[in-house]
Amino acid sequence: MIPRVSPEYLEERRAEILDGARRVFGRHGFEGSTVVRLEQEIGVSRGAIFHYFPSKEELFIAVAERQSDRLARLFEGKGLAEVVRAIASEDPEWLGTFFEAARLARYDPDFRARWDRRAGRLRGDVPEWALARFVGIFLDGVSLQAPTIGLPRDLRPVLRLAEEALGFASAARR
C-alpha cells in the first residue's frame, strides 16, 4: 500500500525542488545543470524530481515562471519601481536564471513562444511579443547595471520613461 501524503507536503516538496533547481540553473546554466547536480543540490532522487516535472526543460521553465510570477505580483502590487529595486538586490543565482531564460527565449522558438504569452496586455497598440521584448530588454539592463555600475539614487526619471512606454502611470510620479 502506498502511503498518502497531504497536498501541503506535495507543495512543500515541489517548492524545495524549485528552490534547489534555481540555484543549480543560476550557477551552471541550463545545459550545465545535470540531473546529478540537481540531485546533489536538492537532496532528492531523480525520480522525486521527475515526479513533479517531466523533464529538465519543464523544471527550468517552472523555475523561470516562478520568478517571473513573483515579479509580476510585485509589479501589480507596488509598481515598476519595486520590480527594479527587487532585481537590483537579487542574488547572483537568481540573476543567472533570469539571463538563462533570456538566452533560451532568443534561441529556442518554443521557449520564446511560451515566454511571450506571459507578457499580458498593457497596451493595445503594440503586439504582445513586442511588449514582452521591451520589458525584457529594460529589466535585463537593470539587472546588468545594478551590480556593475549601480543604479542612480533617484530612479524616478528612468521609471517615468519606462512607464510611459508601457502605457501606464504609477507611484513613481508622485
CNS distance restraints for C-alpha pairs under 8 A (distance, minus, plus):
assign (resid   5 and name CA) (resid   9 and name CA) 6.38 0.50 0.50
assign (resid   5 and name CA) (resid  10 and name CA) 7.08 0.50 0.50
assign (resid   6 and name CA) (resid  10 and name CA) 6.47 0.50 0.50
assign (resid   7 and name CA) (resid  11 and name CA) 6.16 0.50 0.50
assign (resid   8 and name CA) (resid  12 and name CA) 6.10 0.50 0.50
assign (resid   9 and name CA) (resid  13 and name CA) 6.13 0.50 0.50
assign (resid  10 and name CA) (resid  14 and name CA) 6.13 0.50 0.50
assign (resid  11 and name CA) (resid  15 and name CA) 6.11 0.50 0.50
assign (resid  12 and name CA) (resid  16 and name CA) 6.20 0.50 0.50
assign (resid  13 and name CA) (resid  17 and name CA) 6.25 0.50 0.50
assign (resid  14 and name CA) (resid  18 and name CA) 6.24 0.50 0.50
assign (resid  14 and name CA) (resid  52 and name CA) 6.69 0.50 0.50
assign (resid  15 and name CA) (resid  19 and name CA) 6.08 0.50 0.50
assign (resid  16 and name CA) (resid  20 and name CA) 6.19 0.50 0.50
assign (resid  16 and name CA) (resid  42 and name CA) 7.07 0.50 0.50
assign (resid  17 and name CA) (resid  21 and name CA) 5.95 0.50 0.50
assign (resid  17 and name CA) (resid  42 and name CA) 5.95 0.50 0.50
assign (resid  17 and name CA) (resid  49 and name CA) 6.76 0.50 0.50
assign (resid  18 and name CA) (resid  22 and name CA) 6.00 0.50 0.50
assign (resid  18 and name CA) (resid  59 and name CA) 7.44 0.50 0.50
assign (resid  18 and name CA) (resid  62 and name CA) 7.45 0.50 0.50
assign (resid  18 and name CA) (resid  63 and name CA) 5.76 0.50 0.50
assign (resid  19 and name CA) (resid  23 and name CA) 6.61 0.50 0.50
assign (resid  19 and name CA) (resid  42 and name CA) 7.98 0.50 0.50
assign (resid  19 and name CA) (resid  63 and name CA) 7.84 0.50 0.50
assign (resid  20 and name CA) (resid  24 and name CA) 6.42 0.50 0.50
assign (resid  20 and name CA) (resid  38 and name CA) 7.16 0.50 0.50
assign (resid  20 and name CA) (resid  41 and name CA) 5.80 0.50 0.50
assign (resid  20 and name CA) (resid  42 and name CA) 4.86 0.50 0.50
assign (resid  21 and name CA) (resid  25 and name CA) 5.93 0.50 0.50
assign (resid  21 and name CA) (resid  38 and name CA) 6.12 0.50 0.50
assign (resid  21 and name CA) (resid  41 and name CA) 7.57 0.50 0.50
assign (resid  21 and name CA) (resid  42 and name CA) 7.05 0.50 0.50
assign (resid  21 and name CA) (resid  59 and name CA) 7.59 0.50 0.50
assign (resid  21 and name CA) (resid  60 and name CA) 7.47 0.50 0.50
assign (resid  21 and name CA) (resid  63 and name CA) 7.16 0.50 0.50
assign (resid  22 and name CA) (resid  26 and name CA) 5.81 0.50 0.50
assign (resid  22 and name CA) (resid  60 and name CA) 7.83 0.50 0.50
assign (resid  22 and name CA) (resid  63 and name CA) 6.02 0.50 0.50
assign (resid  22 and name CA) (resid  93 and name CA) 6.99 0.50 0.50
assign (resid  22 and name CA) (resid  94 and name CA) 6.76 0.50 0.50
assign (resid  22 and name CA) (resid  97 and name CA) 6.63 0.50 0.50
assign (resid  23 and name CA) (resid  27 and name CA) 6.18 0.50 0.50
assign (resid  23 and name CA) (resid  41 and name CA) 7.97 0.50 0.50
assign (resid  23 and name CA) (resid  93 and name CA) 5.48 0.50 0.50
assign (resid  23 and name CA) (resid  94 and name CA) 7.25 0.50 0.50
assign (resid  24 and name CA) (resid  28 and name CA) 5.89 0.50 0.50
assign (resid  24 and name CA) (resid  29 and name CA) 7.48 0.50 0.50
assign (resid  24 and name CA) (resid  33 and name CA) 6.02 0.50 0.50
assign (resid  24 and name CA) (resid  37 and name CA) 7.01 0.50 0.50
assign (resid  24 and name CA) (resid  38 and name CA) 6.44 0.50 0.50
assign (resid  24 and name CA) (resid  41 and name CA) 7.07 0.50 0.50
assign (resid  24 and name CA) (resid  93 and name CA) 7.89 0.50 0.50
assign (resid  25 and name CA) (resid  29 and name CA) 4.67 0.50 0.50
assign (resid  25 and name CA) (resid  30 and name CA) 5.63 0.50 0.50
assign (resid  25 and name CA) (resid  32 and name CA) 7.73 0.50 0.50
assign (resid  25 and name CA) (resid  33 and name CA) 5.74 0.50 0.50
assign (resid  25 and name CA) (resid  60 and name CA) 7.41 0.50 0.50
assign (resid  25 and name CA) (resid  93 and name CA) 7.65 0.50 0.50
assign (resid  25 and name CA) (resid  96 and name CA) 7.10 0.50 0.50
assign (resid  25 and name CA) (resid  97 and name CA) 5.85 0.50 0.50
assign (resid  25 and name CA) (resid 100 and name CA) 7.95 0.50 0.50
assign (resid  26 and name CA) (resid  92 and name CA) 7.27 0.50 0.50
assign (resid  26 and name CA) (resid  93 and name CA) 4.18 0.50 0.50
assign (resid  26 and name CA) (resid  94 and name CA) 5.87 0.50 0.50
assign (resid  26 and name CA) (resid  95 and name CA) 6.83 0.50 0.50
assign (resid  26 and name CA) (resid  96 and name CA) 4.05 0.50 0.50
assign (resid  26 and name CA) (resid  97 and name CA) 4.57 0.50 0.50
assign (resid  26 and name CA) (resid 100 and name CA) 7.75 0.50 0.50
assign (resid  27 and name CA) (resid  93 and name CA) 5.92 0.50 0.50
assign (resid  27 and name CA) (resid  96 and name CA) 6.53 0.50 0.50
assign (resid  28 and name CA) (resid  32 and name CA) 4.81 0.50 0.50
assign (resid  28 and name CA) (resid  33 and name CA) 5.42 0.50 0.50
assign (resid  29 and name CA) (resid  33 and name CA) 6.06 0.50 0.50
assign (resid  29 and name CA) (resid  96 and name CA) 7.09 0.50 0.50
assign (resid  29 and name CA) (resid  97 and name CA) 7.13 0.50 0.50
assign (resid  29 and name CA) (resid 100 and name CA) 6.12 0.50 0.50
assign (resid  30 and name CA) (resid  60 and name CA) 7.35 0.50 0.50
assign (resid  30 and name CA) (resid 100 and name CA) 6.91 0.50 0.50
assign (resid  33 and name CA) (resid  37 and name CA) 6.15 0.50 0.50
assign (resid  33 and name CA) (resid  38 and name CA) 6.74 0.50 0.50
assign (resid  34 and name CA) (resid  38 and name CA) 6.28 0.50 0.50
assign (resid  35 and name CA) (resid  39 and name CA) 6.07 0.50 0.50
assign (resid  35 and name CA) (resid  46 and name CA) 6.77 0.50 0.50
assign (resid  35 and name CA) (resid  56 and name CA) 7.77 0.50 0.50
assign (resid  36 and name CA) (resid  40 and name CA) 6.15 0.50 0.50
assign (resid  36 and name CA) (resid  46 and name CA) 7.97 0.50 0.50
assign (resid  37 and name CA) (resid  41 and name CA) 6.08 0.50 0.50
assign (resid  38 and name CA) (resid  42 and name CA) 5.90 0.50 0.50
assign (resid  39 and name CA) (resid  43 and name CA) 5.48 0.50 0.50
assign (resid  39 and name CA) (resid  44 and name CA) 5.37 0.50 0.50
assign (resid  39 and name CA) (resid  45 and name CA) 5.59 0.50 0.50
assign (resid  39 and name CA) (resid  46 and name CA) 6.17 0.50 0.50
assign (resid  39 and name CA) (resid  49 and name CA) 7.85 0.50 0.50
assign (resid  40 and name CA) (resid  44 and name CA) 7.34 0.50 0.50
assign (resid  44 and name CA) (resid  48 and name CA) 6.17 0.50 0.50
assign (resid  44 and name CA) (resid  49 and name CA) 6.99 0.50 0.50
assign (resid  45 and name CA) (resid  49 and name CA) 6.45 0.50 0.50
assign (resid  46 and name CA) (resid  50 and name CA) 5.95 0.50 0.50
assign (resid  47 and name CA) (resid  51 and name CA) 5.89 0.50 0.50
assign (resid  48 and name CA) (resid  52 and name CA) 6.99 0.50 0.50
assign (resid  49 and name CA) (resid  53 and name CA) 6.33 0.50 0.50
assign (resid  50 and name CA) (resid  54 and name CA) 5.14 0.50 0.50
assign (resid  50 and name CA) (resid  55 and name CA) 6.46 0.50 0.50
assign (resid  53 and name CA) (resid  58 and name CA) 5.93 0.50 0.50
assign (resid  53 and name CA) (resid  59 and name CA) 5.51 0.50 0.50
assign (resid  54 and name CA) (resid  58 and name CA) 6.43 0.50 0.50
assign (resid  54 and name CA) (resid  59 and name CA) 7.66 0.50 0.50
assign (resid  55 and name CA) (resid  59 and name CA) 6.31 0.50 0.50
assign (resid  56 and name CA) (resid  60 and name CA) 6.18 0.50 0.50
assign (resid  57 and name CA) (resid  61 and name CA) 6.13 0.50 0.50
assign (resid  58 and name CA) (resid  62 and name CA) 6.07 0.50 0.50
assign (resid  59 and name CA) (resid  63 and name CA) 6.25 0.50 0.50
assign (resid  60 and name CA) (resid  64 and name CA) 6.15 0.50 0.50
assign (resid  61 and name CA) (resid  65 and name CA) 5.85 0.50 0.50
assign (resid  62 and name CA) (resid  66 and name CA) 5.93 0.50 0.50
assign (resid  63 and name CA) (resid  67 and name CA) 6.41 0.50 0.50
assign (resid  63 and name CA) (resid  97 and name CA) 7.99 0.50 0.50
assign (resid  64 and name CA) (resid  68 and name CA) 6.10 0.50 0.50
assign (resid  64 and name CA) (resid  97 and name CA) 6.71 0.50 0.50
assign (resid  64 and name CA) (resid  98 and name CA) 6.94 0.50 0.50
assign (resid  64 and name CA) (resid 101 and name CA) 6.57 0.50 0.50
assign (resid  65 and name CA) (resid  69 and name CA) 5.86 0.50 0.50
assign (resid  66 and name CA) (resid  70 and name CA) 6.23 0.50 0.50
assign (resid  67 and name CA) (resid  71 and name CA) 6.39 0.50 0.50
assign (resid  68 and name CA) (resid  72 and name CA) 6.08 0.50 0.50
assign (resid  69 and name CA) (resid  73 and name CA) 6.13 0.50 0.50
assign (resid  70 and name CA) (resid  74 and name CA) 6.27 0.50 0.50
assign (resid  71 and name CA) (resid  75 and name CA) 5.96 0.50 0.50
assign (resid  71 and name CA) (resid  83 and name CA) 6.10 0.50 0.50
assign (resid  72 and name CA) (resid  76 and name CA) 6.08 0.50 0.50
assign (resid  73 and name CA) (resid  77 and name CA) 6.02 0.50 0.50
assign (resid  74 and name CA) (resid  78 and name CA) 5.63 0.50 0.50
assign (resid  74 and name CA) (resid  79 and name CA) 6.77 0.50 0.50
assign (resid  74 and name CA) (resid  82 and name CA) 6.80 0.50 0.50
assign (resid  74 and name CA) (resid  83 and name CA) 6.25 0.50 0.50
assign (resid  75 and name CA) (resid  79 and name CA) 4.32 0.50 0.50
assign (resid  75 and name CA) (resid  80 and name CA) 5.47 0.50 0.50
assign (resid  75 and name CA) (resid  82 and name CA) 6.89 0.50 0.50
assign (resid  75 and name CA) (resid  83 and name CA) 5.86 0.50 0.50
assign (resid  78 and name CA) (resid  82 and name CA) 5.98 0.50 0.50
assign (resid  78 and name CA) (resid  83 and name CA) 7.99 0.50 0.50
assign (resid  79 and name CA) (resid  83 and name CA) 6.79 0.50 0.50
assign (resid  79 and name CA) (resid 170 and name CA) 6.34 0.50 0.50
assign (resid  79 and name CA) (resid 171 and name CA) 7.05 0.50 0.50
assign (resid  79 and name CA) (resid 172 and name CA) 7.96 0.50 0.50
assign (resid  80 and name CA) (resid  84 and name CA) 6.23 0.50 0.50
assign (resid  80 and name CA) (resid 159 and name CA) 7.05 0.50 0.50
assign (resid  80 and name CA) (resid 163 and name CA) 7.48 0.50 0.50
assign (resid  80 and name CA) (resid 170 and name CA) 7.73 0.50 0.50
assign (resid  80 and name CA) (resid 172 and name CA) 7.99 0.50 0.50
assign (resid  81 and name CA) (resid  85 and name CA) 6.24 0.50 0.50
assign (resid  81 and name CA) (resid 155 and name CA) 7.75 0.50 0.50
assign (resid  81 and name CA) (resid 156 and name CA) 7.98 0.50 0.50
assign (resid  81 and name CA) (resid 159 and name CA) 6.57 0.50 0.50
assign (resid  81 and name CA) (resid 172 and name CA) 6.53 0.50 0.50
assign (resid  82 and name CA) (resid  86 and name CA) 6.00 0.50 0.50
assign (resid  83 and name CA) (resid  87 and name CA) 6.19 0.50 0.50
assign (resid  84 and name CA) (resid  88 and name CA) 6.09 0.50 0.50
assign (resid  84 and name CA) (resid 139 and name CA) 7.27 0.50 0.50
assign (resid  84 and name CA) (resid 142 and name CA) 6.72 0.50 0.50
assign (resid  85 and name CA) (resid  89 and name CA) 6.29 0.50 0.50
assign (resid  86 and name CA) (resid  90 and name CA) 6.15 0.50 0.50
assign (resid  87 and name CA) (resid  95 and name CA) 7.93 0.50 0.50
assign (resid  87 and name CA) (resid 139 and name CA) 7.78 0.50 0.50
assign (resid  87 and name CA) (resid 142 and name CA) 7.17 0.50 0.50
assign (resid  87 and name CA) (resid 143 and name CA) 5.86 0.50 0.50
assign (resid  88 and name CA) (resid 142 and name CA) 6.69 0.50 0.50
assign (resid  88 and name CA) (resid 143 and name CA) 5.79 0.50 0.50
assign (resid  88 and name CA) (resid 146 and name CA) 5.03 0.50 0.50
assign (resid  88 and name CA) (resid 147 and name CA) 7.04 0.50 0.50
assign (resid  88 and name CA) (resid 151 and name CA) 7.93 0.50 0.50
assign (resid  89 and name CA) (resid 146 and name CA) 7.81 0.50 0.50
assign (resid  90 and name CA) (resid  94 and name CA) 6.44 0.50 0.50
assign (resid  90 and name CA) (resid  95 and name CA) 6.81 0.50 0.50
assign (resid  91 and name CA) (resid  95 and name CA) 6.59 0.50 0.50
assign (resid  92 and name CA) (resid  96 and name CA) 6.05 0.50 0.50
assign (resid  93 and name CA) (resid  97 and name CA) 6.52 0.50 0.50
assign (resid  94 and name CA) (resid  98 and name CA) 6.22 0.50 0.50
assign (resid  95 and name CA) (resid  99 and name CA) 6.13 0.50 0.50
assign (resid  95 and name CA) (resid 143 and name CA) 7.14 0.50 0.50
assign (resid  96 and name CA) (resid 100 and name CA) 6.05 0.50 0.50
assign (resid  97 and name CA) (resid 101 and name CA) 6.12 0.50 0.50
assign (resid  98 and name CA) (resid 102 and name CA) 6.45 0.50 0.50
assign (resid  99 and name CA) (resid 103 and name CA) 6.14 0.50 0.50
assign (resid  99 and name CA) (resid 140 and name CA) 7.55 0.50 0.50
assign (resid 100 and name CA) (resid 104 and name CA) 6.16 0.50 0.50
assign (resid 101 and name CA) (resid 105 and name CA) 6.04 0.50 0.50
assign (resid 102 and name CA) (resid 106 and name CA) 6.32 0.50 0.50
assign (resid 102 and name CA) (resid 136 and name CA) 7.68 0.50 0.50
assign (resid 103 and name CA) (resid 107 and name CA) 6.43 0.50 0.50
assign (resid 104 and name CA) (resid 108 and name CA) 5.29 0.50 0.50
assign (resid 104 and name CA) (resid 111 and name CA) 6.51 0.50 0.50
assign (resid 104 and name CA) (resid 112 and name CA) 7.08 0.50 0.50
assign (resid 105 and name CA) (resid 109 and name CA) 6.88 0.50 0.50
assign (resid 105 and name CA) (resid 111 and name CA) 5.61 0.50 0.50
assign (resid 105 and name CA) (resid 112 and name CA) 4.12 0.50 0.50
assign (resid 105 and name CA) (resid 113 and name CA) 7.91 0.50 0.50
assign (resid 105 and name CA) (resid 115 and name CA) 7.03 0.50 0.50
assign (resid 106 and name CA) (resid 112 and name CA) 6.71 0.50 0.50
assign (resid 107 and name CA) (resid 112 and name CA) 7.88 0.50 0.50
assign (resid 108 and name CA) (resid 112 and name CA) 6.07 0.50 0.50
assign (resid 109 and name CA) (resid 113 and name CA) 6.09 0.50 0.50
assign (resid 110 and name CA) (resid 114 and name CA) 6.33 0.50 0.50
assign (resid 111 and name CA) (resid 115 and name CA) 6.03 0.50 0.50
assign (resid 112 and name CA) (resid 116 and name CA) 5.93 0.50 0.50
assign (resid 113 and name CA) (resid 117 and name CA) 6.42 0.50 0.50
assign (resid 114 and name CA) (resid 118 and name CA) 7.20 0.50 0.50
assign (resid 115 and name CA) (resid 119 and name CA) 7.57 0.50 0.50
assign (resid 116 and name CA) (resid 128 and name CA) 7.17 0.50 0.50
assign (resid 116 and name CA) (resid 129 and name CA) 5.42 0.50 0.50
assign (resid 116 and name CA) (resid 132 and name CA) 5.84 0.50 0.50
assign (resid 116 and name CA) (resid 133 and name CA) 7.94 0.50 0.50
assign (resid 117 and name CA) (resid 128 and name CA) 7.48 0.50 0.50
assign (resid 117 and name CA) (resid 129 and name CA) 7.51 0.50 0.50
assign (resid 118 and name CA) (resid 132 and name CA) 7.86 0.50 0.50
assign (resid 119 and name CA) (resid 128 and name CA) 6.54 0.50 0.50
assign (resid 119 and name CA) (resid 129 and name CA) 7.43 0.50 0.50
assign (resid 119 and name CA) (resid 131 and name CA) 6.96 0.50 0.50
assign (resid 119 and name CA) (resid 132 and name CA) 5.04 0.50 0.50
assign (resid 120 and name CA) (resid 128 and name CA) 7.02 0.50 0.50
assign (resid 121 and name CA) (resid 128 and name CA) 6.47 0.50 0.50
assign (resid 122 and name CA) (resid 166 and name CA) 6.60 0.50 0.50
assign (resid 122 and name CA) (resid 167 and name CA) 6.61 0.50 0.50
assign (resid 122 and name CA) (resid 168 and name CA) 7.80 0.50 0.50
assign (resid 123 and name CA) (resid 131 and name CA) 7.96 0.50 0.50
assign (resid 123 and name CA) (resid 166 and name CA) 6.82 0.50 0.50
assign (resid 123 and name CA) (resid 167 and name CA) 6.09 0.50 0.50
assign (resid 126 and name CA) (resid 130 and name CA) 6.57 0.50 0.50
assign (resid 126 and name CA) (resid 131 and name CA) 6.84 0.50 0.50
assign (resid 127 and name CA) (resid 131 and name CA) 6.56 0.50 0.50
assign (resid 128 and name CA) (resid 132 and name CA) 6.21 0.50 0.50
assign (resid 129 and name CA) (resid 133 and name CA) 6.19 0.50 0.50
assign (resid 130 and name CA) (resid 134 and name CA) 6.16 0.50 0.50
assign (resid 131 and name CA) (resid 135 and name CA) 6.23 0.50 0.50
assign (resid 131 and name CA) (resid 166 and name CA) 7.55 0.50 0.50
assign (resid 132 and name CA) (resid 136 and name CA) 6.08 0.50 0.50
assign (resid 133 and name CA) (resid 137 and name CA) 6.01 0.50 0.50
assign (resid 134 and name CA) (resid 138 and name CA) 6.12 0.50 0.50
assign (resid 135 and name CA) (resid 139 and name CA) 6.07 0.50 0.50
assign (resid 136 and name CA) (resid 140 and name CA) 5.86 0.50 0.50
assign (resid 137 and name CA) (resid 141 and name CA) 6.21 0.50 0.50
assign (resid 138 and name CA) (resid 142 and name CA) 6.42 0.50 0.50
assign (resid 138 and name CA) (resid 162 and name CA) 7.90 0.50 0.50
assign (resid 139 and name CA) (resid 143 and name CA) 6.08 0.50 0.50
assign (resid 140 and name CA) (resid 144 and name CA) 6.11 0.50 0.50
assign (resid 141 and name CA) (resid 145 and name CA) 5.99 0.50 0.50
assign (resid 142 and name CA) (resid 146 and name CA) 5.84 0.50 0.50
assign (resid 142 and name CA) (resid 151 and name CA) 7.70 0.50 0.50
assign (resid 143 and name CA) (resid 147 and name CA) 7.24 0.50 0.50
assign (resid 144 and name CA) (resid 148 and name CA) 6.66 0.50 0.50
assign (resid 145 and name CA) (resid 149 and name CA) 5.36 0.50 0.50
assign (resid 145 and name CA) (resid 150 and name CA) 5.61 0.50 0.50
assign (resid 145 and name CA) (resid 151 and name CA) 6.56 0.50 0.50
assign (resid 146 and name CA) (resid 150 and name CA) 4.24 0.50 0.50
assign (resid 146 and name CA) (resid 151 and name CA) 5.30 0.50 0.50
assign (resid 151 and name CA) (resid 155 and name CA) 7.52 0.50 0.50
assign (resid 155 and name CA) (resid 159 and name CA) 5.99 0.50 0.50
assign (resid 156 and name CA) (resid 160 and name CA) 5.85 0.50 0.50
assign (resid 156 and name CA) (resid 172 and name CA) 5.66 0.50 0.50
assign (resid 156 and name CA) (resid 173 and name CA) 6.85 0.50 0.50
assign (resid 157 and name CA) (resid 161 and name CA) 6.40 0.50 0.50
assign (resid 158 and name CA) (resid 162 and name CA) 6.40 0.50 0.50
assign (resid 159 and name CA) (resid 163 and name CA) 5.93 0.50 0.50
assign (resid 159 and name CA) (resid 172 and name CA) 6.77 0.50 0.50
assign (resid 160 and name CA) (resid 164 and name CA) 6.04 0.50 0.50
assign (resid 160 and name CA) (resid 169 and name CA) 7.89 0.50 0.50
assign (resid 160 and name CA) (resid 172 and name CA) 6.77 0.50 0.50
assign (resid 160 and name CA) (resid 173 and name CA) 6.72 0.50 0.50
assign (resid 161 and name CA) (resid 165 and name CA) 6.18 0.50 0.50
assign (resid 162 and name CA) (resid 166 and name CA) 6.17 0.50 0.50
assign (resid 163 and name CA) (resid 167 and name CA) 6.06 0.50 0.50
assign (resid 163 and name CA) (resid 168 and name CA) 5.58 0.50 0.50
assign (resid 163 and name CA) (resid 169 and name CA) 6.16 0.50 0.50
assign (resid 163 and name CA) (resid 170 and name CA) 7.44 0.50 0.50
assign (resid 164 and name CA) (resid 168 and name CA) 5.95 0.50 0.50
assign (resid 164 and name CA) (resid 169 and name CA) 6.94 0.50 0.50
assign (resid 169 and name CA) (resid 173 and name CA) 7.35 0.50 0.50
assign (resid 170 and name CA) (resid 174 and name CA) 7.84 0.50 0.50
